[in-house]
């Protein structure tokens, strides 16, 4: 069962990352992103670094998020991420697709969540 849940989560990683960054009041570093995602789902999903960091890099290359390093040179520095205008547009598109998917699944399952 865990394997199936992991596959379902992987298909929504872009959506949840964009939504989390859209909701954030300030840029967020990678480890904090993982912590916030797991807190939002009350630990139901596990977001491993090996999934999140490559996806953050991909989203940054697409221009949907912007990353910048904080901290003084010579000290431990962290990269923080914020959503861009293009990322907000992509989030809207992803949410529209997700709403359509949920509507179709409710019809298929004939249940109301």
Backbone as a chain_set.jsonl record, in Angstrom:
{"seq": "XXXXXXXXXXXXXXXXXXXXXXXXXXXXXXXXXXXXXXXXXXXXXXXXXXXXXXXXXXXXXXXXXXXXXXXXXXXXXXXXXXXXXXXXXXXXXXXXXXXXXXXXXXXXXXXXX", "coords": {"N": [[0.821, -1.2, 0.0], [1.957, 1.249, 0.747], [3.735, 1.795, -1.362], [1.981, 2.425, -3.482], [0.788, 4.74, -2.481], [3.027, 6.42, -2.384], [3.506, 6.697, -5.141], [1.202, 8.087, -5.911], [1.619, 10.483, -4.527], [3.987, 11.42, -5.732], [3.093, 12.196, -8.22], [1.91, 14.592, -7.694], [3.719, 16.393, -6.775], [4.815, 18.775, -7.94], [2.563, 20.454, -7.922], [1.984, 20.649, -5.107], [4.336, 21.812, -4.152], [4.404, 24.305, -5.499], [2.032, 25.404, -4.469], [2.585, 25.512, -1.703], [4.721, 27.352, -1.692], [3.425, 29.556, -2.765], [1.706, 30.157, -0.69], [3.455, 30.871, 1.297], [4.839, 33.427, 3.328], [7.311, 34.455, 3.075], [10.497, 33.755, 1.452], [11.464, 30.27, 1.435], [13.56, 27.727, 2.751], [14.916, 24.565, 1.535], [14.854, 22.311, 3.412], [13.012, 23.251, 5.263], [10.795, 23.443, 3.624], [10.222, 20.737, 3.194], [9.565, 20.008, 5.838], [7.283, 21.606, 6.279], [5.528, 20.628, 4.302], [5.141, 17.976, 5.184], [3.97, 18.509, 7.636], [1.591, 19.721, 6.824], [0.188, 17.594, 5.704], [-0.076, 16.046, 7.858], [1.844, 14.073, 8.275], [1.094, 11.974, 6.627], [2.097, 11.64, 4.041], [5.503, 11.175, 3.057], [8.121, 13.278, 2.365], [10.924, 13.064, 0.787], [14.343, 14.168, 0.647], [15.604, 13.45, -1.718], [13.559, 13.514, -3.543], [12.444, 16.086, -3.357], [14.512, 18.133, -3.645], [15.613, 17.759, -6.333], [13.248, 18.344, -7.747], [12.768, 20.994, -6.983], [14.965, 22.191, -8.242], [14.279, 21.693, -10.902], [11.872, 23.173, -11.133], [12.886, 25.698, -10.728], [14.544, 25.997, -12.99], [12.562, 26.074, -14.925], [11.524, 28.508, -14.419], [9.485, 28.89, -12.639], [9.85, 29.065, -9.949], [12.033, 30.941, -7.821], [15.314, 30.83, -6.738], [17.604, 31.75, -4.175], [20.714, 32.344, -2.562], [21.283, 32.627, 0.9], [22.95, 34.08, 3.709], [26.184, 34.709, 5.072], [29.239, 34.825, 3.176], [31.544, 32.185, 3.651], [30.29, 31.169, 5.828], [27.748, 28.874, 6.933], [25.572, 28.524, 4.36], [22.274, 28.902, 2.989], [19.904, 27.921, 0.551], [17.113, 29.653, -0.478], [13.691, 29.63, -1.519], [11.225, 31.09, -3.645], [8.019, 31.654, -5.086], [7.425, 32.565, -8.491], [5.938, 34.992, -10.763], [5.299, 33.606, -13.101], [5.225, 31.089, -11.975], [2.978, 31.306, -10.331], [1.011, 31.479, -12.283], [1.297, 28.946, -13.424], [0.595, 27.43, -11.201], [-2.136, 28.068, -11.016], [-3.023, 26.796, -13.367], [-2.344, 24.133, -12.769], [-3.958, 23.696, -10.517], [-6.495, 23.9, -11.678], [-6.475, 21.653, -13.332], [-6.264, 19.702, -11.35], [-8.678, 20.05, -9.949], [-10.489, 19.262, -11.931], [-9.711, 16.581, -12.211], [-10.341, 15.593, -9.626], [-13.114, 15.985, -9.615], [-13.906, 14.224, -11.671], [-13.045, 11.798, -10.535], [-14.687, 11.67, -8.262], [-17.122, 11.322, -9.544], [-16.681, 8.865, -10.798], [-16.318, 7.2, -8.589], [-18.611, 7.663, -7.263], [-19.012, 9.014, -4.85], [-18.982, 11.421, -2.194], [-16.64, 13.613, -1.035]], "CA": [[0.0, 0.0, 0.0], [2.822, 2.421, 0.826], [4.25, 2.052, -2.695], [0.939, 3.113, -4.25], [0.65, 6.091, -1.926], [4.191, 7.167, -2.848], [3.302, 7.032, -6.548], [0.182, 9.136, -5.963], [2.242, 11.711, -4.058], [4.954, 11.884, -6.721], [2.368, 12.85, -9.302], [1.391, 15.891, -7.26], [4.8, 17.142, -6.124], [4.887, 20.139, -8.478], [1.408, 21.196, -7.411], [2.087, 20.967, -3.681], [5.449, 22.753, -3.954], [3.969, 25.639, -5.927], [1.023, 25.891, -3.523], [3.244, 25.86, -0.448], [5.479, 28.591, -1.876], [2.456, 30.639, -2.949], [1.15, 30.472, 0.628], [4.515, 31.331, 2.203], [4.963, 34.876, 3.433], [8.692, 34.798, 2.744], [11.179, 32.605, 0.849], [11.594, 29.118, 2.32], [14.655, 26.832, 2.351], [14.496, 23.215, 1.188], [14.502, 21.461, 4.554], [11.784, 23.792, 5.833], [9.732, 23.054, 2.707], [9.897, 19.349, 3.524], [8.882, 20.001, 7.137], [5.943, 22.19, 6.127], [4.695, 19.703, 3.535], [4.766, 16.849, 6.042], [3.04, 19.015, 8.648], [0.295, 19.957, 6.183], [-0.529, 16.322, 5.489], [-0.023, 15.354, 9.15], [2.731, 12.933, 8.179], [0.566, 10.904, 5.772], [3.112, 11.479, 3.003], [6.883, 11.499, 3.402], [8.773, 14.004, 1.278], [12.362, 12.84, 0.931], [15.218, 15.139, -0.012], [15.874, 12.962, -3.062], [12.427, 13.889, -4.383], [12.159, 17.519, -3.303], [15.568, 19.0, -4.184], [15.618, 17.75, -7.8], [12.054, 19.025, -8.251], [13.006, 22.429, -6.82], [15.874, 22.591, -9.324], [13.501, 21.679, -12.143], [10.951, 24.309, -11.113], [13.703, 26.899, -10.876], [14.939, 26.057, -14.407], [11.371, 26.443, -15.702], [11.173, 29.886, -14.084], [8.295, 28.913, -11.803], [10.309, 29.511, -8.635], [13.327, 31.62, -7.84], [16.135, 30.477, -5.587], [18.758, 32.617, -3.899], [21.489, 31.937, -1.393], [21.341, 33.584, 2.009], [24.036, 33.795, 4.642], [27.454, 35.35, 4.761], [30.283, 33.946, 2.631], [32.382, 31.572, 4.672], [29.43, 30.564, 6.85], [26.785, 27.933, 6.349], [24.585, 29.253, 3.573], [21.106, 28.123, 2.599], [19.179, 28.428, -0.601], [15.688, 29.819, -0.203], [12.896, 29.617, -2.742], [9.971, 31.841, -3.68], [7.305, 31.448, -6.339], [7.474, 33.692, -9.425], [4.662, 35.282, -11.432], [5.059, 32.453, -13.982], [4.86, 29.988, -11.091], [1.58, 31.505, -9.921], [0.183, 31.108, -13.437], [1.35, 27.486, -13.513], [-0.2, 26.921, -10.083], [-3.543, 28.161, -11.416], [-3.271, 25.738, -14.352], [-2.277, 22.837, -12.07], [-5.15, 23.58, -9.67], [-7.641, 23.642, -12.556], [-6.387, 20.237, -13.705], [-6.537, 18.898, -10.161], [-10.12, 20.121, -9.686], [-11.135, 18.403, -12.925], [-9.406, 15.2, -11.837], [-11.131, 15.254, -8.429], [-14.517, 15.915, -10.024], [-14.072, 12.978, -12.416], [-12.904, 10.671, -9.599], [-15.921, 11.601, -7.458], [-18.167, 10.73, -10.393], [-16.363, 7.439, -10.974], [-16.488, 6.486, -7.312], [-19.957, 7.996, -6.788], [-18.948, 9.388, -3.439], [-18.728, 12.826, -1.93], [-15.601, 13.761, -0.007]], "C": [[0.861, 1.258, 0.0], [3.37, 2.779, -0.549], [3.253, 2.804, -3.561], [0.754, 4.545, -3.772], [1.815, 6.961, -2.386], [4.026, 7.582, -4.299], [2.259, 8.138, -6.706], [0.787, 10.475, -5.555], [3.19, 12.28, -5.1], [4.274, 12.61, -7.867], [1.851, 14.23, -8.952], [2.474, 16.793, -6.67], [4.902, 18.575, -6.63], [3.772, 20.992, -7.911], [1.598, 21.586, -5.952], [3.25, 21.921, -3.394], [5.042, 24.164, -4.344], [2.958, 26.225, -4.948], [1.659, 26.308, -2.204], [3.996, 27.181, -0.588], [4.559, 29.783, -2.125], [1.879, 31.086, -1.614], [2.179, 31.07, 1.588], [4.61, 32.853, 2.182], [6.364, 35.364, 3.094], [9.35, 33.572, 2.114], [11.48, 31.523, 1.89], [12.737, 28.236, 1.826], [14.149, 25.395, 2.235], [14.062, 22.357, 2.359], [13.193, 21.94, 5.186], [10.583, 23.46, 4.94], [9.275, 21.636, 3.028], [9.109, 19.279, 4.833], [7.454, 20.529, 7.026], [5.007, 21.263, 5.354], [4.227, 18.544, 4.413], [3.804, 17.291, 7.143], [1.651, 19.215, 8.051], [-0.494, 18.67, 6.01], [-0.499, 15.453, 6.743], [0.764, 14.054, 9.066], [2.244, 11.802, 7.287], [1.532, 10.597, 4.635], [4.471, 11.808, 3.584], [7.516, 12.136, 2.175], [10.276, 13.935, 1.504], [13.152, 13.897, 0.158], [15.48, 14.747, -1.457], [14.739, 13.218, -4.045], [12.314, 15.406, -4.487], [13.247, 18.37, -3.973], [15.669, 18.943, -5.706], [14.405, 18.479, -8.394], [12.184, 20.538, -8.09], [13.924, 22.945, -7.927], [15.137, 22.663, -10.651], [12.568, 22.885, -12.225], [11.694, 25.627, -11.285], [14.132, 27.066, -12.343], [13.767, 26.48, -15.291], [10.945, 27.889, -15.436], [9.94, 30.01, -13.217], [8.607, 29.281, -10.364], [11.662, 30.173, -8.817], [14.075, 31.24, -6.569], [17.269, 31.481, -5.418], [19.417, 32.15, -2.613], [21.45, 33.037, -0.351], [22.438, 33.14, 2.965], [25.316, 34.449, 4.153], [28.434, 34.364, 4.143], [31.187, 33.432, 3.752], [31.605, 30.966, 5.819], [28.506, 29.568, 6.147], [25.691, 28.739, 5.649], [23.446, 28.32, 3.192], [20.475, 28.76, 1.374], [17.703, 28.487, -0.239], [14.956, 30.004, -1.531], [11.619, 30.43, -2.559], [9.329, 31.6, -5.043], [7.387, 32.718, -7.181], [6.073, 33.938, -9.996], [4.302, 34.113, -12.366], [4.651, 31.231, -13.164], [3.427, 30.097, -10.61], [0.627, 31.136, -11.055], [0.149, 29.592, -13.6], [0.533, 26.855, -12.393], [-1.684, 26.97, -10.433], [-3.904, 27.05, -12.396], [-3.292, 24.364, -13.685], [-3.511, 22.633, -11.193], [-6.393, 23.288, -10.501], [-7.643, 22.182, -12.994], [-6.75, 19.345, -12.525], [-8.03, 18.891, -9.837], [-10.889, 19.245, -10.667], [-10.93, 16.931, -12.607], [-10.269, 14.762, -10.656], [-12.609, 15.104, -8.771], [-14.786, 14.589, -10.757], [-13.972, 11.765, -11.493], [-14.145, 10.544, -8.721], [-17.05, 10.959, -8.265], [-17.933, 9.235, -10.577], [-16.667, 6.644, -9.714], [-17.877, 6.685, -6.725], [-19.984, 8.248, -5.283], [-18.71, 10.886, -3.338], [-17.724, 12.904, -0.793], [-15.735, 15.09, 0.672]], "O": [[0.53, 2.232, -0.676], [3.463, 3.963, -0.876], [3.631, 3.718, -4.294], [0.583, 5.457, -4.581], [1.612, 8.122, -2.743], [4.372, 8.707, -4.658], [2.417, 9.026, -7.544], [0.495, 11.497, -6.176], [3.203, 13.489, -5.331], [4.839, 13.551, -8.425], [1.397, 14.963, -9.831], [2.164, 17.851, -6.122], [5.059, 19.498, -5.831], [4.003, 22.118, -7.47], [1.392, 22.747, -5.597], [3.157, 22.751, -2.49], [5.305, 25.114, -3.607], [3.019, 27.413, -4.631], [1.307, 27.348, -1.648], [3.92, 28.034, 0.295], [4.884, 30.905, -1.735], [1.594, 32.269, -1.428], [1.813, 31.703, 2.579], [4.476, 33.479, 1.131], [6.572, 36.553, 2.855], [8.823, 32.465, 2.225], [11.719, 31.816, 3.061], [12.874, 28.016, 0.623], [13.093, 25.052, 2.766], [13.001, 21.735, 2.305], [12.365, 21.127, 5.596], [9.483, 23.224, 5.44], [8.076, 21.37, 3.121], [8.105, 18.572, 4.921], [6.529, 19.964, 7.61], [3.835, 21.126, 5.703], [3.052, 18.176, 4.388], [2.921, 16.529, 7.537], [0.647, 18.913, 8.697], [-1.716, 18.664, 6.156], [-0.851, 14.274, 6.701], [0.409, 13.058, 9.697], [2.906, 10.769, 7.192], [1.76, 9.433, 4.304], [4.581, 12.624, 4.499], [7.448, 11.586, 1.075], [10.824, 14.671, 2.324], [12.686, 14.439, -0.844], [15.57, 15.612, -2.328], [14.944, 13.146, -5.256], [12.112, 15.946, -5.575], [12.93, 19.24, -4.784], [15.8, 19.994, -6.334], [14.521, 19.15, -9.419], [11.755, 21.289, -8.966], [13.684, 24.016, -8.485], [15.347, 23.589, -11.434], [12.485, 23.541, -13.263], [11.188, 26.558, -11.912], [14.084, 28.177, -12.873], [13.961, 27.168, -16.293], [10.1, 28.429, -16.15], [9.397, 31.104, -13.064], [7.734, 29.755, -9.637], [12.34, 29.987, -9.828], [13.533, 31.32, -5.466], [17.819, 31.991, -6.394], [18.765, 31.635, -1.705], [21.568, 34.221, -0.668], [22.801, 31.964, 3.013], [25.489, 34.703, 2.961], [28.468, 33.196, 4.533], [31.539, 34.166, 4.675], [32.185, 30.319, 6.692], [28.502, 29.454, 4.922], [24.984, 29.53, 6.274], [23.627, 27.107, 3.086], [20.511, 29.977, 1.192], [17.121, 27.512, 0.238], [15.524, 30.468, -2.52], [11.019, 30.457, -1.485], [10.023, 31.37, -6.033], [7.414, 33.823, -6.639], [5.144, 33.175, -9.733], [3.148, 33.685, -12.418], [3.828, 30.43, -13.607], [2.732, 29.088, -10.494], [-0.432, 30.554, -10.822], [-0.903, 29.018, -13.881], [-0.149, 25.854, -12.612], [-2.412, 26.012, -10.173], [-4.962, 26.432, -12.277], [-4.146, 23.532, -13.99], [-4.051, 21.529, -11.128], [-7.253, 22.514, -10.08], [-8.695, 21.543, -13.022], [-7.46, 18.351, -12.684], [-8.586, 17.85, -9.489], [-11.836, 18.561, -10.279], [-11.856, 16.128, -12.717], [-10.86, 13.682, -10.682], [-13.277, 14.199, -8.271], [-15.781, 13.918, -10.485], [-14.729, 10.807, -11.648], [-14.609, 9.433, -8.463], [-17.828, 10.16, -7.743], [-18.87, 8.438, -10.52], [-17.211, 5.542, -9.78], [-18.28, 5.973, -5.805], [-20.855, 7.764, -4.559], [-18.286, 11.527, -4.3], [-17.933, 12.332, 0.277], [-14.953, 15.406, 1.569]]}, "num_chains": 1, "name": "protein.A"}
